[in-house]
Amino acid sequence: MMRNMIVVDIFSGNGVTVIDPHGGLFEDLLQTIPKSRTNDVVYFNLAERERVIGLNVLESVDRSERSLVVSSLTSILRNLYPNKLGAANGIHLGASGLCPGGAK
């Protein structure tokens, strides 16, 4: 059902953002993108080790909103990797995101 909604948006000329931790949905969606929209596609494959990208999620966030963004990011990572991100890693992630020398 989600796939169909995304395809309708794509064919209607709307922009979409797809976060697909397993890769199956996005690989399927790549096959449905019309030729007229291929220049509109930006594809980040975080599993691809040959082309590592950097993403600063705090770059355009106002200082007063950073704690909310860091908290949300930590929550997402804990849900994606429940057995990998312990309490100490979450504290370090939060502290590094909020430190004065961090993202400007």
Secondary structure, DSSP 4 states (H G I P E B T S, - for coil): -HHHHHHHHHHTT-------TTSHHHHHHHHH--GGGGGG-----TT-SSS-----TTTTS-GGGHHHHHHHHHHHHHHH-TTT--HHHHHHHHHHHHSTTS--
